[in-house]
Amino acid sequence: MALNEYKPQKLYYSIKEVAEMFGLNESTLRYWETEFPFLKPKTSGPAKIRQYQEKDIEQLRTIHNLVKVRGFKLAAAKKMINANRKGVDMKTEVLSRLIAVRDDLQALRKQLDYV
């Protein structure tokens, strides 16, 4: 049986882990939660500790792509997501795959340069 490489490693991620994934501050994530109503991580306990699931991370990936990678303002990103959510998600996924391919090719090039 083949190993599913896309299976999430964990069920829940802390805000610190998610912030590190995207190279953001925790306060930026909290702010995005107020700006994008669909982004609601699970909270637990009296301290309301945020627990991000894989679906939350995918939503963050879309927001990050629009705001940090493509340079949209928050209002424009919200408008774009509301107008065409499926199209934006597909573009984000394609961009993520292309970045992964680029990184793999760069690693291969470095290996070839050492030979």
Steps between C-alpha positions, in 0.01 A plus 500: 500500500643837398567767757277805458748787499221758519358365825529762775760429765282626784132569558556835669773762476567781745499862390877507545549202266272650236669840524837331442361309198416826328777717643249728672447643845232346720335841520465502120310172514272636773435810292420295190246305709316828561519605134400167344189361674539153344833458680401367842742257664370282777556641849527291813506554871437813699810663351348464149813339354477492121526163331536516123386205291614418148197682352597814691854474368370470143293814551804677640705383202246670270506824701880494524530448126276797425635740761868416545597331173287685248488831690125558528360726771273322751186658354594386149582150626160477674324620187686251283427209736131591525465538124673179393600276790554187293717676241714665767549165676605333176751775420643471849539125466666533159738765635589279798578208270709717270700632796559143618617396152730804483650414838555139390668615179725740691601218735577278200708776345702539818566125505615511138727795571676300772569208267 
